[in-house]
Amino acid sequence: MEPARRALVTGATGYIGGRLVPRLLDAGFTVRVLVRNPDKLRDVPWADRVEIVEGDLGDPASLERACVDVQVFYYLVHSMGGRQDFEETERESAQNVATAVAAAGVSRVVYLGGLHPDEGELSPHLRSRVQVGRILLDSGVPTAALQAGVVIGSGSTSFEMIRHLTEVLPYMPAPKWVRNFIQPIAVRDVLHYLVHAADLPPEVNRTFDIGGPDVLRYGQMMNGYALEAGLKQRPIAALPVLTPWLASQWVNLVTPIPRALAMPIIASLQFDCVTHEHDIRSYIDDPEGGLTPYRRAVRLALEKTKGGAVETSWQGAFVDGSVSDPLPSDPDWAGHTVYLDVKKRRTAARVDDLWKVIEGIGGQNGWYSFPLAWAVRGWMDKLVGGVGLRRGRRSATELHTGDALDFWRVEQIDRGSFLRLRAEMRVPGRAWLEMRASATDDGGSVYDQRAVFFPRGLGGRLYWFAILPFHGVIFNGMANRITATALATGEAEKVSG
């Protein structure tokens, strides 16, 4: 019996990569993933079935280690932020990969890029994706560069943008690109092509356009969503004055999608986004039952969203400009200015009930104190291009390391006892919020809450002292309400039991 082929997946913490890994495992591959921070995969369902290698596409040495004994390399990393140098960074990353796969004798590279017109000036993000594809195609290793447009699936950025624009606005003033033609593709069909691209003949080294069976105007896609969601169709007025930059501000304000993620999507919609060839069918059969029509893809996405079964989400995308460094351990604080807000509460609630409240915080459940203040802080963050408070959470009941939670990110979770959140709102410094539940000898529990702030310069110090009066209300109220809710939850369970 031949040994299973080894696939190396980059971007495994992202929307597509996080869904591809379990499907490769189910297809019989041995899977290795390359990630900057292995903690982000600590409690994903398939973590114990893969080999996790710490590294980065910008680090040739880590790529060299990761490519040993690899037959198929999946390149699923893209910059979605607003850094000015992202094109050069992506070019260097692609060149590093091209060198590494050639040196390691990798048999096949599979890259997911974007549909684009053959003529005309491309947006910087589309231009960069085309450049990455060319570098990989010129690597000497057979490469399949799959080019997809709008991806529709539960939690995808494109789907969530359509969903929130349609649900929030009964009448939509929209840019003229709502009249452009789009060929959306269901995420399940993208994954089908990605898995089977590993089996392409070795002489195949080219791009493939991939798309679903429907070609629609963007406005038709929004109203198709409305019909599937049980909403009235929305009148749409195409305005010639909304530039991509202005449109991204509009999307940033009326949807949870932050400006840095909306901008590359909107820029790509300036063109008709349709396939120019269907050659992929000569090599890979359609999925069983055929490609997924747009409205069925929307229906499936809505079902998964309502059922809390979203595998991966746009919320997991890390936006450039947000803090990504973990909280240093307490002894490493020496030499830093650090501000703390510490709260402690004893409660008769069982520790399990207290933990349920802690792990369920945010999203629809809110933050248990002064909701208007939290909402205002979220809107302030959106106005300056941050993620805002409406990003929500992927699951209503469970958190995992790396999950987005409104304008926080789960940095560490020790289920049943400890949760640390890292702030991703725009602040002049670095901030964390910790919540801990511990049992007492009498069957009750203790709730510990700690806010940590490392100010940056004078602005950071002034910021802390400006909001200090609000902390007295917000953090005190938060500690009181969390413990009260835990106690009430336990009492309700006793009555119902």
C-alpha positions in Angstrom: 0.0 0.0 0.0 1.4 3.4 -1.0 1.9 6.0 1.7 -0.5 8.8 1.7 0.5 12.0 -0.1 1.5 14.9 2.1 -0.1 18.2 1.5 1.2 21.4 3.0 -1.5 24.0 3.6 -0.7 27.7 4.2 -3.5 29.9 5.4 -5.0 27.2 7.5 -6.2 29.8 10.0 -8.1 31.5 7.2 -11.6 31.1 5.8 -10.8 28.7 2.9 -7.8 27.0 4.5 -9.6 26.2 7.7 -12.3 24.4 5.6 -9.9 22.7 3.2 -7.7 20.9 5.8 -10.5 18.5 7.1 -11.5 17.8 3.5 -8.0 16.9 2.5 -7.8 14.6 5.6 -11.1 12.9 4.5 -9.6 12.5 1.0 -6.7 10.5 2.4 -4.0 13.1 2.6 -1.4 13.5 5.3 -1.7 17.2 6.1 1.0 19.6 7.4 0.1 23.2 8.1 2.4 26.2 8.3 1.3 28.9 10.7 2.9 31.9 12.4 1.3 31.0 15.8 0.4 27.4 16.5 -1.8 28.5 19.4 -4.4 29.7 16.9 -5.0 26.0 16.0 -4.8 24.7 19.5 -8.5 23.7 19.7 -9.8 23.4 16.1 -11.5 20.0 15.7 -8.8 18.7 13.4 -5.7 19.9 15.3 -4.6 16.5 16.5 -4.9 15.0 13.0 -2.3 17.3 11.3 1.3 18.2 11.7 1.7 21.9 12.7 4.9 23.7 11.7 5.6 27.2 13.0 6.8 29.5 10.3 6.0 32.2 7.8 6.1 32.7 4.0 8.5 35.6 4.6 11.0 33.2 6.3 12.8 31.0 3.7 14.3 28.8 6.4 10.9 27.9 7.8 9.5 27.2 4.3 12.4 24.9 3.6 11.6 22.9 6.7 7.9 22.8 6.0 8.4 21.6 2.4 10.4 18.4 3.3 8.6 15.3 1.9 5.6 17.4 0.6 3.9 16.4 -2.6 1.2 19.2 -2.8 1.6 22.8 -1.7 -1.5 24.8 -1.1 -1.0 28.6 -1.3 -4.0 30.2 0.4 -2.5 33.3 2.0 -3.6 36.8 0.9 -3.2 40.2 2.5 -6.6 41.8 3.2 -5.4 44.8 5.1 -4.4 48.3 4.2 -0.6 48.2 4.4 1.0 50.3 1.7 3.7 47.7 1.1 1.5 44.6 0.8 2.2 44.1 -2.9 6.0 43.9 -2.3 5.4 41.7 0.7 3.3 39.3 -1.3 5.8 39.3 -4.2 8.6 38.3 -1.8 6.4 35.6 -0.1 5.5 34.1 -3.5 9.2 34.1 -4.6 10.2 32.4 -1.3 7.6 29.7 -2.0 8.6 29.3 -5.6 12.2 28.8 -4.5 11.3 26.4 -1.6 8.9 24.1 -3.6 11.4 23.8 -6.5 14.3 22.9 -4.1 12.2 20.4 -2.2 10.9 18.6 -5.3 7.2 19.3 -4.6 5.1 17.8 -7.3 2.2 20.3 -7.4 1.3 23.8 -6.3 -2.3 24.8 -6.0 -3.0 28.5 -5.6 -6.3 30.3 -5.2 -6.4 33.7 -6.8 -9.1 36.0 -8.1 -11.1 36.4 -11.3 -10.0 39.5 -13.2 -10.5 41.1 -16.6 -7.8 40.6 -19.2 -7.5 44.3 -20.0 -7.7 47.5 -18.0 -6.1 48.6 -14.8 -6.6 46.2 -11.9 -7.0 47.2 -8.3 -3.8 46.8 -6.2 -5.2 43.6 -4.5 -6.2 41.9 -7.8 -2.9 43.0 -9.4 -1.0 41.4 -6.5 -2.9 38.2 -6.8 -2.1 38.0 -10.5 1.5 38.7 -9.7 1.6 35.9 -7.1 0.1 33.4 -9.6 2.7 34.3 -12.3 5.6 33.8 -9.9 4.2 30.4 -8.9 3.6 29.4 -12.5 7.2 30.3 -13.4 8.6 28.3 -10.4 9.3 25.2 -12.4 6.8 23.2 -10.3 3.5 22.4 -12.0 1.0 24.9 -10.7 -2.8 25.2 -10.8 -3.8 28.8 -10.3 -7.5 28.7 -9.6 -9.2 32.1 -10.1 -12.5 32.6 -8.3 -14.8 35.6 -7.9 -17.3 36.2 -5.1 -17.3 33.2 -2.8 -20.7 32.5 -1.1 -20.7 30.5 2.1 -21.6 30.9 5.8 -19.2 33.4 7.2 -17.5 34.5 3.9 -16.8 38.2 3.7 -18.7 38.5 0.4 -21.7 36.7 1.7 -21.8 38.8 5.0 -21.4 42.0 3.0 -24.4 41.1 0.9 -26.4 39.9 3.9 -25.9 43.0 6.0 -26.3 45.5 3.2 -29.6 43.8 2.2 -31.0 43.4 5.8 -30.0 46.9 7.0 -31.2 49.0 4.1 -34.8 49.0 2.9 -33.7 51.2 0.0 -30.1 51.0 -1.3 -28.2 53.9 -2.8 -25.3 52.0 -4.4 -22.3 52.5 -6.6 -22.7 51.9 -10.3 -20.9 48.6 -10.0 -24.2 47.0 -8.7 -24.9 46.8 -12.4 -21.7 44.8 -13.2 -22.0 41.1 -13.9 -20.8 38.7 -11.2 -20.3 34.9 -11.3 -20.5 33.8 -7.7 -19.3 30.4 -6.6 -20.3 28.4 -3.5 -17.5 27.8 -1.0 -18.3 24.0 -1.2 -17.5 24.1 -5.0 -14.3 26.1 -4.4 -13.2 23.4 -1.9 -14.1 20.6 -4.4 -11.8 22.1 -7.0 -9.0 22.7 -4.5 -9.0 19.1 -3.3 -9.1 17.6 -6.8 -6.5 20.0 -8.2 -3.9 17.9 -6.4 -4.6 15.1 -9.0 -4.1 17.2 -12.1 -1.6 15.7 -14.6 2.0 16.9 -14.1 2.1 18.7 -17.5 -0.7 21.0 -16.4 0.8 24.4 -15.4 -1.8 27.2 -16.0 -4.6 29.3 -14.6 -8.2 28.1 -14.4 -11.3 30.3 -14.0 -13.8 28.8 -11.7 -17.4 30.0 -11.1 -20.9 28.9 -10.3 -23.7 28.3 -12.8 -25.2 31.8 -12.5 -24.1 35.1 -13.9 -25.9 37.9 -12.1 -25.7 41.6 -11.6 -24.5 42.5 -8.0 -27.9 44.1 -7.4 -29.6 40.8 -8.4 -27.4 39.0 -5.9 -28.6 41.3 -3.1 -32.2 40.7 -4.0 -31.7 37.0 -4.4 -30.5 37.1 -0.8 -33.6 39.0 0.2 -35.9 36.4 -1.3 -34.1 33.5 0.5 -34.1 35.4 3.8 -37.8 36.1 3.5 -37.3 39.9 3.0 -38.9 42.2 0.4 -36.8 42.9 -2.6 -34.9 46.2 -2.2 -35.1 49.1 -4.6 -31.6 49.9 -5.8 -30.4 53.2 -7.1 -27.0 53.1 -8.9 -25.1 56.3 -8.2 -22.1 57.4 -10.3 -20.5 59.3 -7.4 -19.6 56.5 -5.0 -15.9 55.8 -5.6 -14.4 52.6 -4.2 -13.0 54.5 -1.3 -16.3 56.1 -0.5 -18.2 52.8 -1.0 -15.8 51.1 1.5 -16.6 53.9 4.1 -20.3 53.2 3.5 -19.9 49.4 3.9 -17.8 50.0 7.0 -20.6 52.1 8.6 -23.6 50.0 7.8 -22.2 46.5 8.0 -19.8 44.7 10.5 -17.2 44.4 7.7 -14.3 46.7 8.5 -13.0 49.1 5.9 -9.7 47.3 5.5 -11.6 44.1 4.4 -14.3 45.8 2.4 -11.9 47.8 0.3 -10.3 45.0 -1.7 -13.7 43.3 -2.4 -15.2 46.6 -3.6 -12.2 47.4 -5.7 -12.6 44.0 -7.5 -16.2 44.7 -8.2 -15.3 47.6 -10.4 -15.2 45.1 -13.3 -17.4 42.4 -14.6 -16.3 39.4 -12.5 -17.0 36.4 -14.7 -15.2 33.4 -16.0 -13.6 33.6 -19.5 -13.1 29.9 -19.9 -14.4 26.6 -18.4 -11.4 24.4 -19.1 -11.4 23.1 -15.5 -14.2 20.7 -16.6 -11.8 18.9 -18.9 -9.7 17.8 -15.8 -12.1 17.9 -12.8 -15.7 16.7 -12.9 -18.4 18.9 -11.4 -19.3 18.1 -7.8 -22.0 15.4 -7.3 -25.3 17.0 -8.2 -23.6 19.8 -10.2 -22.3 23.2 -9.3 -24.4 25.0 -6.7 -26.8 27.7 -8.0 -26.5 31.1 -6.2 -29.7 31.0 -4.3 -29.1 27.5 -3.1 -25.7 28.6 -1.9 -27.4 31.5 0.0 -29.9 29.1 1.5 -27.2 26.7 2.7 -25.3 29.6 4.2 -28.3 30.9 6.0 -29.1 27.4 7.4 -25.6 27.1 8.8 -25.6 30.6 10.2 -28.9 30.0 12.0 -27.8 26.6 13.2 -24.6 27.9 14.6 -22.6 25.5 12.4 -20.2 28.1 10.7 -16.9 26.3 10.3 -14.8 29.4 9.5 -15.7 33.0 9.2 -14.4 36.3 7.8 -14.3 37.4 11.5 -11.2 35.3 11.9 -9.3 37.5 9.4 -6.6 39.6 11.0 -6.8 43.2 9.9 -3.7 45.2 9.4 -3.2 47.8 12.1 -4.7 45.7 14.9 -2.6 44.5 17.7 -1.3 40.9 17.2 1.3 40.6 19.9 0.3 38.5 22.9 0.2 39.8 26.4 3.7 39.5 27.9 3.9 37.5 31.1 3.8 39.7 34.2 7.5 39.6 34.9 8.2 41.0 31.5 6.3 44.2 32.3 9.4 45.7 33.9 10.2 48.9 32.2 6.7 49.3 30.7 4.0 51.7 31.8 1.1 49.4 32.6 -2.4 50.4 33.8 -4.7 47.9 35.4 -8.3 47.7 36.4 -8.9 44.7 38.7 -12.3 43.4 39.9 -13.0 40.4 42.1 -16.4 39.0 43.1 -17.4 36.0 45.2 -20.7 34.3 44.3 -22.8 31.4 45.3 -23.1 30.4 41.6 -21.4 27.1 40.7 -18.1 27.5 38.8 -19.7 25.8 35.7 -22.5 28.3 35.6 -20.1 31.2 35.9 -17.9 29.8 33.1 -20.9 29.5 30.8 -21.6 33.2 31.2 -17.9 34.1 30.6 -17.6 31.9 27.5 -20.9 33.3 26.1 -20.0 36.9 26.5 -20.2 39.4 23.6 -22.2 39.1 20.3 -25.9 38.9 21.0 -25.4 38.5 24.8 -23.5 41.8 25.0 -21.1 42.8 27.7 -23.3 42.9 30.7 -22.8 46.6 31.5 -23.8 50.0 30.1 -24.7 48.8 26.6 -24.9 52.3 25.3 -21.3 53.0 26.2 -20.2 49.8 24.5 -22.2 50.7 21.4 -20.7 54.2 21.2 -17.2 52.8 21.6 -18.0 50.4 18.7 -19.2 53.2 16.5 -16.2 55.3 17.3 -14.0 52.5 16.2 -15.9 52.0 12.9 -15.6 55.7 12.1 -11.8 55.4 12.2 -11.7 52.2 10.1 -11.6 49.7 13.0 -13.6 46.4 13.3 -16.3 47.9 15.5 -18.5 46.1 18.0 -20.8 44.4 15.4 -18.3 41.8 14.2 -20.0 39.5 16.7 -18.8 35.9 17.3 -18.7 32.8 15.2 -20.6 30.5 17.7 -23.2 31.6 20.2 -21.9 29.2 22.9 -18.2 28.3 22.2 -15.0 30.2 21.9 -11.7 29.0 20.5 -8.2 30.5 20.4 -8.0 33.0 17.6 -11.7 33.6 17.4 -12.9 37.2 16.8 -15.3 38.5 19.5 -16.7 41.9 18.6 -13.7 44.1 18.8 -11.6 41.6 20.7 -9.7 38.5 19.7 -9.5 35.4 21.9 -5.8 35.1 22.7 -6.0 32.4 25.3 -8.8 30.1 26.6 -8.5 27.5 29.2 -12.0 26.1 29.0 -13.8 26.1 32.3 -11.5 28.6 34.0 -9.7 31.3 32.0 -10.3 33.6 29.1 -8.0 36.3 27.8 -9.1 38.7 25.1 -6.8 41.0 23.1 -8.3 44.4 21.9 -8.5 45.0 18.2 -10.2 48.3 18.4 -8.1 51.3 17.5 -6.5 52.5 20.7 -3.3 54.4 21.5 -1.6 51.4 23.0 -2.3 47.7 23.6 -5.1 46.3 25.7 -6.3 43.0 27.1 -9.3 41.8 29.1 -9.0 38.7 31.3 -11.8 36.8 33.0 -11.2 33.9 35.4 -13.6 31.5 37.2 -12.4 29.4 40.1 -14.4 27.1 42.5 -14.6 27.7 46.3 -14.8 25.0 49.0 -18.5 25.8 49.7 -19.6 25.0 46.2 -19.6 28.6 45.0 -17.1 30.4 42.9 -14.9 33.5 42.5 -14.9 35.7 39.5 -11.7 37.6 38.7 -11.6 40.3 36.0 -8.5 42.2 34.9 -8.1 44.9 32.2 -4.5 45.5 31.2 -3.4 48.6 29.1 0.1 49.3 27.8 -0.2 53.0 26.7 1.7 54.3 23.6 3.2 57.8 24.2 1.4 60.7 25.8 -1.8 60.0 23.8 -2.1 56.6 25.4 -1.7 57.9 28.9 -4.3 60.7 28.3 -6.7 58.1 26.8 -6.5 55.9 29.9 -7.2 58.7 32.3 -10.0 60.1 30.1 -11.9 56.8 30.2 -11.1 56.0 33.8 -14.4 57.4 35.1 -16.3 55.2 32.7 -14.3 52.1 33.8 -15.7 52.5 37.3 -19.2 52.1 35.9 -18.5 49.7 33.1 -16.1 47.2 34.7 -17.9 47.3 38.1 -21.2 46.7 36.4 -19.8 44.0 34.2 -18.4 42.0 37.2 -21.7 42.4 39.1 -23.9 41.4 36.2 -21.8 38.4 35.1 -21.9 36.9 38.6 -25.6 37.7 39.0 -26.4 36.1 35.6 -24.4 33.0 36.6 -26.3 32.7 39.8 -29.7 33.2 38.1 -28.8 30.6 35.5 -28.0 28.0 38.2 -31.2 28.8 40.0 -33.3 28.5 36.9 -31.7 25.1 36.1 -32.5 23.9 39.6 -36.2 24.9 39.2 -36.5 23.3 35.7 -34.7 20.2 36.9 
